[in-house]
């Protein structure tokens, strides 16, 4: 697991794992998030003022073209503003597609955004 921290939020980028339960065939890779491309998420002012913290677990779909195709909250932080800020931050990242048998394919992966003051 790779951990990035800021003074207001920490983002734990979990190892990108595909949604399949079976072993990947030879020549397959998982989707990748380019951590250097991800802008620091903005801690929502109302959440900071209320001292809300928590972890948002997002699942995201990277298309064969390497673009973010979809994302959804798997586990909420318990605070909608933090969940929404995690979604917005994920949209600012760049991705690399998964591959199967040497060809790009769409695939789901996961990321955790850890909000702490």
WOVEN-V482014 format. One record per backbone hydrogen bond with DSSP energy under -1.0 kcal/mol. CO is the residue of the C=O (numbers start at 1). NH is the residue of the N-H. If there is no record, write none. Layout:
BEGIN
CO,NH ; CO,NH
END
This chain:
BEGIN
2,13 ; 4,11 ; 9,6 ; 10,114 ; 11,4 ; 12,14 ; 12,112 ; 13,2 ; 25,28 ; 27,102 ; 29,99 ; 32,96 ; 33,35 ; 34,37 ; 44,48 ; 45,49 ; 46,50 ; 47,52 ; 48,51 ; 54,115 ; 56,113 ; 57,74 ; 57,75 ; 58,111 ; 59,72 ; 60,109 ; 61,69 ; 61,70 ; 62,107 ; 63,66 ; 67,63 ; 70,61 ; 72,59 ; 75,57 ; 79,83 ; 80,84 ; 81,85 ; 82,86 ; 83,87 ; 84,88 ; 85,89 ; 86,90 ; 87,91 ; 89,92 ; 90,93 ; 94,34 ; 96,32 ; 98,105 ; 99,29 ; 100,103 ; 103,100 ; 107,62 ; 109,60 ; 111,58 ; 113,56 ; 114,10 ; 115,54
END
